Amino acid sequence: MRYRIGDTLIDLDAREIRRGDALVDVEAKVFDLIVLLLTHRDRALDKRELNTALWGDRPVTDAALSQQLRKARRALGDDGETQRLIRTVHGRGLRWVGEPVEADVAAPVPASLPAPETVIPAPARPRRALFALAATIALLLAVLAGWRLLQPSTPAPLSSGTRLAILPVDDRTGETALEWTRNGLMGLMASLSGQGGGLDVVPAGNVLAVDAGARALDAAGAQSLRSAVGATHLLATRLRRIGPVYELDLRLIAAGAAERHETLHGSAPAPLAVDAVAQTRRWLGLGALPDVHNRGITDTFLAEAYARGLDAQLHGDSTGARRYFEICLDQDPGLAWARLGLAIAQGASGDAAASADNAGKAAAAAREQGNEELLVASLRQLGSLAFRRGDLDEAAGRLEAALADVSDSRPLVLTELLVAQASIEDERGHFQRSREQFEHALALARESGNRRGEALVLVNLASLDNGAGDAVAAAAMLRAGLDAARAAGDTSIEGNTLANLGATEANQGHLLDAVDLLEQALVIARKRNDRQLEMLTTLQLIWTLAPFGRDAELDALTQQVASAADSEHNAWWRAELEWALGAIARRRGDHPAALAHFERARGLYGDAGMTRNLAPVLADIVETAAANADAPRAHEAAAAFRAIATADARAWAAWLPLIDAQLRRVDGDRAGALEDLGARLDRAPDAIGAAAQASLFQLGRWQVESGRSEDLLVREAWRPWLDHPDAIGLRIAALRANGRGADADAEQTRLERLRHSPRLDLAPATASPP
């Protein structure tokens, strides 16, 4: 039987799907799902019926069926938004709703395509929170490790469920010239291990992130490490040299303390790593490595050059990585994995055009060879490049294509791809889709015991909650992510989570807690020599300390950021600093200086095309210009803000009533501005998020100035902010204006105690780092 729906031809006998003249690559189980729905299109099929038909008695999660459904829709040119062929019938299951026509295979097929999806604008974001998550997206999009060397044969179906983590090599040779073997041979073995199918290999970068090489491999340590990265097996190796002979000791550790041992001998380290992979696959009952003779893998020189390139990549040395990968390609231009390695090194060093060219060539080679591993890695790199240049639609398409090529039996790579894709969907404004993908990734991470992956998902889910203005939910999610990161031993995720949690606590008015968290993040950032995290955490600490008037600490911290921004020519850090300096100057009543800082930040953000940061700076310019009675500047900044809000209404529309009130005030209608803002808060007394907070504090200042401050003492919205120095200051003024001097004195004492809290005394290393 053959059916045609629009430009799509479904051939049940040949088990093929064609769109136009192109054959669509579709997995067997995905095709089975399509057939089930198409042949039972008179009714909805519930999940139990579908699961039984597809998997029999094997227990599966809802996520497994969701993954098959997503791939089925993609194969048919359908999606979860339009559901023009497969519809989700809530409470009943899935139903085929397209109108298939029995077709002659020779009949022409129309070339029409489904309409493009609608992009929903992003939600409102707090003005100063969760700054470190963009680094997580870049981390996931970039292919840092876990490469596959050269061109393998088409892999067999992945069905064993084995997840292997290869640990850094314990180099006992004592030779400085062999330092590259610790990470390079680990990367080489990770590259080879997945060839031929049957294994989900933990990327080498993830293994390094949890400091696997420093852990004891007794029963408890091995179990902890497996849980940290979601592995079922660990491969530990030790390299020695006895005269001209190298020895590589292998130790395969599985659950229940089961182990296998072997010692290999050879004349060079790199070929021993190749032999180690072959031995490990035999132990695991997997097939031999693909036949790669005459493709360079047995060549000692090429294997070592590739391993050295991976070592440089894992150390963040893009220049060194480029040199070694170029050596490989000079010897054999057909080495597709070396070409992809070069592409990633080029991208990391800023040569985006060359990176895209080489990644595209690697992807083309992967399609020609039917190489799933190479194709997924190439698409990730192309997605990373698109994300960096701001083309979110292309980035999403690349990641979607990569997801379609990943088997469900590879939860490790699938988890990270889903997090990357969900992060991009969040940036595109597809919030529900983003949350569904994050939750799918969280289920995969937990099912596979992958604590590092669990932490990564939880931190990103917190970003969604924070974007929706729910800082309480975001904080709870971040604390769960912090527990998972610490359990995994991943200090990079731990540091980023601490910094984001500090920003989120500050957004709720819990400033002392925020300072504690940010100092912890700074310790980790400096220990890891993570300059990006260090600078952004320091900037958040500046914002958090500013309400306490701690001028000495603020001056020291701003000097740190200024020095780093100038020495490293980092325009982003400089823009963030100018924004913070503007807020400090405004707090001190120096409105002209504040406007000068804000305008510098505006220029830097505008030059970089960073509208997410530019919009709140414009809002600050409106507020400051209005306070300075500078109506022309306030109106000009408001018009620029409104242009951004028009393009991204869901993100910034909530700010417009506040901006309108400020314009009304600077135009001379002070009473009307106060009434407008009070009415807005009366209509939404439980509003949460940055716009509601800014409106509340602006209303409080205007009420004090106008002698109508009694509202400050009764409005319920102030309750969560009563430990914030600015809120306490306004409350003191309101108490005095209403004849409650004793209460005002008590609040003044509390404010002074808060400003001199020992928790605000920064550690010497924080205030003046080495």
N, C-alpha and C positions, 0 to 999 in steps of 0.2 A: 504494500500500500504506500502511496505517495500523497502528501498533502501540501498545498500551497497556501500560505497566509501572507498576502502582500508580496514582498520580494523574497520571502523565505520559503525554501523547499525542504520538507522533511520526508526522507525516504526510510520507511520502517524496515524494509527488507535489507537494504544495504547498510542500515544504521548510519546514515549520513545526514548532515544538515548543510544546505548551501544557501548563501545569500548572494543574489546575483549569480555570477559565475564562480564565486569563491567558495571553497570548501571550508566550513567552520570546524575547527578542532574542538572536539567535545569528549569528555571522559565517559566511560561506559556507564557508570552509575548515574551521571547527569542525564545521559540519553534515556536510561531506563525511567527516570522520573518524568521526563517529557512524554514518553510513550504512555505511562500510566495516566497522566492527566489528560492527554489528548484522546485516548481511547475510552476514558470514563468521563467525558466532558459534560454528560447530562447531570452531574451532581458534584458536590464538593467532597473531597477525600480528606478524612481527618488524619492527624499526625500518626496515630497508632497504626492505621491502615497503611500509610505510606512507609513508615519505618519497618513494618513487618514485610512488606513487599520488597523493600530495598536491602534490608540487612538481616532478615529472618529473625532468629532468636537472639542475635547479638545485641547487647544493650548499647544504646547510643544516646547522646544528649540532643537537646533541641538545637544546639549550635551546629551539629553535623547536618541536620536537615536544612537549616538555614543556609549553610554554605553551598549545598547542592542546589537549592532554590536560586541563590544568587547567580551561580554559574549557568543554570538553565536559562534564566532570564537573559543573561548576557549573550549566550549562544543564539538566542532568538531575536536579539535586538530589542529586548524588553528591559524594564527596570522596575525597582520597587516603588518609584514615584508614580509612573503612569499606569503600570499594571494592565497593559492593553491586551496581553495574552494570558498571563497567569495571575489570578487575583487571590489575595489573601482574604478569606471570608472569616471575619473575627468570630471566634467561638466554634467554628465548624471545620476549618482547615484550608485547603487550597482547591481552586477550581479553574479549569481551562475556560476562558471566556472569549477567545478569538473565534473567528468564523473560518474554519479550514475548508478548502475545496479539494476534492480528489483530483489529482493532476496527472497528466501525461508527462513523463520525465523530459520529453523533447520540447515541451511547450516553452515559450519565452517567459522569462521572469522579470517583472518590472524592477527598476533600479531605485525605487523610492526609499527614503530613510526615515526613521522615526524622528519626530520633532525634538529639538533640543530641550533639555530640562530647564526649569526656571530656577534661578539662583536667588535664594532667600537671604536678605541682608543679615549681618551679624548682630548679636545682642549688645547691650550696653556693657562696657568694661569699666571696672574701677580705675581711677586715674593713676594710681600708683600701687600695682599689685601684680603678683605672678609674672615676674619679668623673665624668668629663666627657662620657660618651656619651649621657646623657639629653638634653643640649643638642643633640646630633646628631639625635636622634629628633624633637625639637621643630622643628629647622631643616627637616627633610624634610617634616614634616606641614604646616607653615605654608606658605601660598602667598605667597611674598614678591615674586615677579616673574613675567614671562612671561605676563601676563594677555592676554586677548583682548577687544578693545573692542566693546561693544554685542552685539547678537544676530546672529551670522552665519547664512547659510543652511547647510543640512546639508552638511558637507564631503565632498569627493570622496575615494575611497580613497587612503590614503597609500602611495605605491609608488615614489617617486623615489629614496629613500635619501638625499636632500639634508638636511644638518644645518647650520643657519645660526646663527652667532653675530653679534649686532649689538653693536658696540662703543659706549662712551660717546661722545657728540657732542663734537667738538673745537670749543668755542665761541670764535670769534675776533672777536666783536662788541665785547668790552671793556665790556659793559653789565652792571652788577651785577644789574639787574632780570631778566636772562636767565640767571642761574646755574642755574635749574631745568631748563634745556634739556639740560644734560649728561647727566643720568640720566633726566629726565622724557621727553625725546624718544626716548631709547634704549628705555625701557619701553613707550612708545606704539608704536614700530615693532615691537618684539618681540610686543606684543599683537596687532597686525594681521597680522603675517607668516604666522601659521599658519592664518588663515581661508582657506577654499577648498581646503585639503588640499595635500599634496605636500611639506610641510616639517616637519621636527622642529627646533623653535627652542630654542636654549639659553636658559634663564631668565636674565633680566637680573641677578638676584642672583648667579648663578654666574659671570657675566662680571666683575662687580665683585669677586668673591672672589679671582680670580686677577690682579687689578690690571691688567686689559687696557688701560686707557687710558694706562698709563705705558710700554707696550712699543713698541719700534720695529717698524714694519711692513715691514722689508726681508724678503727671502725666508726667511732663517733665523728671524727673529722671528715672521713669520706662521705658519710651520710649527709653531713651538713653541707658539704660542697656540692653533692648531687642535687640537694634541694635548692641550693642557691641558684643554680643555672638550669634546673629542670632536666638533668641527665639521668639516665638509667645506668650508665657505665662511665668509668674514668679510665683514661690511659695515661699512666705516669712513665716517664723515660729518664734514664741516666746515661750520660755520655762520658766515656773514659778513653784514654789513649795509652796503649802499651807498645812502646817502640813505634813502628810504622803502622800498627794496626789500631783501628778504632773499634770500641765495643759500645753497643747501645743496649742497655738493659730495658726490657719491656715489662710492665706490670699492669694488667687489666683487672680493674676492681669493679665488681658488681654488687648489687644489694645482697644482704645476708653474708657479707665478708667473703664471698666467692672470689677467687683470684686465679689468674693464669700468669705464668712467668716464662720468659725466654730471653736469651742473650744473643744478639746478632753481631757479626764481625765483618769488617770491610776496610777499604783503603781510604774512604772519605765519608764525612758525616751525612751529606745530602742523600746519596744512594741508600744509606742505612735507613733513613726516614721513609723512603719508598718501600723498602723491604718490611719495615715495621707496620706500615699500613696493610700490606698483603697478609702478614701474619695475623694482625688483629681481625681482619675480615674472616680469615679461616676460623679463628676462635669463636667468632659470632655466628658461624654457620652461613655466611654470606658468600656470594659468588666471587670469583677472582676479579681483580681490577680489569677494566677494559684493555684491549690490546692497543697499547700506545707505543709500541716499538716503531722506530724511525720517525717519531714525532718529538723527539727531544728529551723525553722524560728519563731515559737511561743515560743521557749525556751528563756526566758529573758537573761540567762547567755550567750548563744551562740550569740544572736543578739548583745548584748553589746560587747562581745569580738571581733566580726567581725567589729563593728563600731569603736572600739578603734584601731584596726589594720589599718583601713582606715585613721583614724585621724593621726596616726603615719606616714603612707605612704605620706599623703599630706603635712606633716611637714618635709619630707625628712629623717625621722628617720627609716632607714631600719632595724636596730637591734630590735627596739620596734615593728615594723610591723611584723617581723618574729615571735617574741614571741607570739603575739596575734593570728596570723594565725595558728601557730602550736597548740595552745590551742584548736582552733576550730577543727582541724583535729584529735587531740587526742580524742575529744568527738565523732566525726563522720568523719571517713576517706573518706566518700563519698561526702563531701561538695566540689564540684568542683571549685566554685568561691573562696573559701578560699585557695584551693590548688594553683590556679593561683596567688592569692595575695602573697602566700609564694614564688612562682617562681619569681615574680618580685622583691620582697624584697631580695631574694638570688642573683639575677642578679645585683641589685644595690650595693650589698656589695661584689661583686667580685667572688661569688661562681657560676660560669657559668655552670658547669656540673650539679649541683643539680637543678639549675634554668631550664635548658633544659629538665631534666627528669620530673620535675613537670609540666612544661608547656605542654610537650608532653602528659602526662597523662590527663591534663585538656582538651586538644584538642581531645583526643580519647573519653573521656566522652561526649564531645559536639557532636561528630559525632554519637555516640550511641544514644543520646537523641534527635537528630535533633535540637540542640540548636544553632541557628545562632549567638546570642549574645556572648555566651561563645566561640564559635569556632573562631570568628573574633578576640576577645581579645587574645586568646591563640596564634593564628597565628601572631599577632602583636608582642607578646613577643618573639616568636621563631625567627621572623625576626630581632628584635632588637639584640638578641644574635648573630645571624649570621653576622650582620653588624659590631658589635663590634670586632669580631674576623677576620674581613676582608673578609668573604665569601659573596661577593656581589651577586653572582648568587643565592645562597640559600636565601639570604635576599629578593631578588626580587621575587623569587618563592613564598615565604611565604606571601608577601604583595599582590601578584597577586591573590593568593588563597583567601585571606581575602576580596579583592575587589569583587571577584566573588560572595561572600556570602552576600554582602550588598545591600539592596533594594534601588532603586532610590529615594524612599520617605524619605530617611534618609540623607539629604544633609550635616548635621554637621559632622557625622563620615566619610561620603564619601569624604568630602573636605580634612580632615586631612590624610586619607589613601592615597589619590591621591598625596598630597604633599610629603608624606614619600616615596611613590613609585617613583615619579618623581625625587626626590633627589637621590635615589639609581641609577636610570637609568642614571642620569647625571654622577655619579661616574663610572658607567660601560662604559661610552662613547656613550650611545644611546641618542644623544642630541636632535634630532628631536622628538623622542618619549617622552623624558623628557619635552620638551616645550609643546607638545600637552597635556600632563597630567596636567602640571601646569595651562595651559589656561582653561582646563576643570574645574579644581578646582576653578580658579578665577571666572568663570561663575557661578558655584554653590554658592560660597560665596556671590557674589553680588545679585544673585536671592533670596537668603534667608536672605539678609540684615545682613550678618555676617561680621562686620568690622574687628574683630580680625582675622578671617580666611582670609579675603582679604589682611590684612597686611602681614600675614605669606606667602601667595602665592607671593605677589609682591616682598618681600625681596628675596625669592628663585629664582624668575625670574631674578632678578638683578644679581644673581650668574651666570646664564647662559650667560647674556650679558657680564659680566666681564670676564668669561672664554673665550668668543669669542674675547676678546680684545677691546670691545666697552665700554670703561669706561663712555662715555657720556650717552649712553643709560642706563647703570647700575645706574648711579647717578640719572637720572630722575625716574627710577623705584623705587629706594630706597626712594626718596623724597615723592613719592605717597604712598609708604608703611608706611613711617613715619607719614603722615597725617592720614592714616587709624588706625595705632597703637594708636596714640594720641586720635582719636575719640573713640576708643574702651576703652581707659584707661588702656591698657596693658603695664605697664612700663618695663616688661621683653623684649617684642618685641621692644619697643621703644629704650631701651638701646642698644640692639644688632644692630638695624637699624642705630642708630647714629654712632656706632663704625664702621660698615661696610661702611657707607657713608663717614666717615672721611678717611678711608683707600682708598676709591675710589677717593675722591677729591685729596688726596696726590698723587695717581698714575697719575693724570692729571697735577700735578705741582701746584695745588692750596693749598699750604702748610698752609697758615694762616687760610683759611676756615677749613682745616682739623683739626688744633689745636683746634679751637672753638668747632667743633663737638665732638672731642674725649674728651675734658674736660666735656662736657655735658653728654657723655656716662659714664664717670668715676663717676660723681655725682650720677647717677642712680644706677650704679653697687654697690657703697658703701652703698647707702640707702637701697638697697635690700639685702645687704650682699652676693652679687654674686661674689665670688672670681675668678671664671673662667673668667667672663667678665672683671672684674677689672684688672687681670693680662694681658690678651691679649690686652686690650685697652691701658694699660700702655706701653706695648711693642711697639704697633703701634705709640704711642706718642714719644717714644725714636727714632724710625726711622724717624719720621716727623721733630723732632727738630734738629737732627744731622746735616743737611746742614747749620744751622744757627750758629753753633759753640757755643751753649749755654751750656758750660761745667758744670756749677753748677747745672742746672736743670737736665742734663743728668746723672750726678753722683747720684743725689738724687733718680731719677726714677729707675736707674739700681740697686741701693741698695735695693729698695722696692721689686723688682722682685726677686733678689737673696735671700733675707731673706725669702720671701714667698715660693720660690722653695725649699729651704733647710729645712724649718720647716715642710712643708707638703710633702717632699720627692717626688716632682712632676718633673719627668724627662723631660716632655714636656716643661714646663715653663723654665727649665734650658737650654734646647736645643735652644729654641727661644732666650733666653738672650745671650747665647754664640754667636749665629749668629749675633745678633745686635752689640755685643761688637766687633766682628771681623770687621764689617763694620765701626764702629767708629775708631778703631785702623788704618784701612787702610786709612781712610780719613785724619788722622793725620800723615800719611806717615810711620807708624810703621808696615811694612809688616811682619816681623817675628811674632810680637804679633798677628797681624790679622790672620795669618795662624794657629797659635796655637788655637785661639778661634774657627775658622772655623772647624778645625779638631776635636775639642771637640764636636761641634754641629753635625758634621758628624757621629761621633761614637754614640751619643745619638739617633739621628734619625735612623741610621742604625739598632741599637739594637731594636728599636720599629717598624721597618718595614715601616716607613713613607717615601715612595719614593717620594711623592709629595713635601715634604720639603727637602729631601736629594738632589734631582736633582739641585735646585737653589743654594744650599750651595756648591755643587761640581763646579758649574759654577763660583761662587765667588772664590773658591780655584784656579781654572785655571787662572782667571784674576789677582789675587794677586800674585800667583807664577810667572806668566809671568812678572809682573811689578818688581818682585824681582830677575829676571833673574835666576829663579830656574826651568830650563827646565825639569828635571826628574819628579819633583812633578807636574808640569803643565800637562805633558803627562799622568801621572798616573791618575790624577783626571779627565782628559778629557776622558780617556778610561772608567772609571767608569760611567761618565755621558753618554757616548755613549751607554753603556749597558742598561741603563734605557731608553734612547731615542729609542733604537731598540724595546724594549718591549712596549713602549707607544709613538709611533712616532708622533701622532697628538698633544700630549701635549708638546713635547720637541724638535721636529725637527727644529723649527724656530730658536733655539739657536745655532745649529751646525755651521752655517757660522761664527758667532761671535767667537765661540770657536776655529774654524780652523784658523781664522785670528790671534788670540792671540798665538796659537802654532807656526804659521809661524813667528810671531814677535820674540818670545822667542828663536826660532832656528836661529835668525840672519837676517832674511829677513824683515826688518822694512818697506822698501818701498813697497814690495809686499803685506804685511799685510794691509797697509793703502789703497793701490789700491783696494784690494779685498773688504774691508769693504765699501769704497766709492762706488764701483760699485754695491754692494748689495743694498745700500740705493738709488742709482740712479734708479735701476730697480723697486723699490717699494717705491716711494717717499711718498705715502700716507699710508704706513703701520702703523698699530696701534698695541698696545699690549706691553707687557713687553720686549720681545726680540728686537723689533724695537727701543724702548726707550733706552735700554742698549747699543745697537749698535750705536745709534746716539751720546750718550755721550762719548763712547769709541772713536769713530771717531774724535770727537771734541778735546779730550785730545791729541790724536796722531797728529792731524793737528797742534795744538799749539806747541808741542814738535819739530815737523819737520820744522817749519817755513812756513807752507802752510795754514795759518789760515784764508785767505780771504774767503774760502768757508763758514766759520762760519757766516759771515755777510750777505750771500745771500741765503743760503739753507732754503727753505720754511718750512722744517720740524722743525726748531727751534722756529717758531713763537709761538706755544702753550706753550713753556717752558721758555719764557723770564722773568717770575717772579720767577723762581726757582734760588736759590742762586748759585748752581753749574753752571747753564747755564749763569747767569750774569757774574760769574768769568771768564768763558771761553771767553765770548764776550769782556770783558775788555781787556784780553790778546790779542785778535784778533785786537781790535781797536788800541791798542798801537803798535802792530807789523806792522800795515798798516798806521802808521803816523797820526792817528786821536786822538791825545792826549786829546783835549778838550772833545770829546765825551766819551772817556774812563774815564775822571775825573767825568763827569756827571753820568755815570753808577756806578762808585765807590761810589759816594755820595748816589745814590739810593740803592746800596747794603748795605751800612752801616745803612741807615734808616730802611731797611727791617730787618736787624739783631737785631736792637734795638726797633722793633715795640712793643708797649704796649700789642698787642694781643699775644705776646709770653711770657708775664709775667704770669706764672702759678699762679693760686690761691693757697694760703698757704696750703689748704687742699689737693690740687693735688700734690704739691711738697713734702709735709711731712704729710701724712694722720695720723689720730689718731691711 
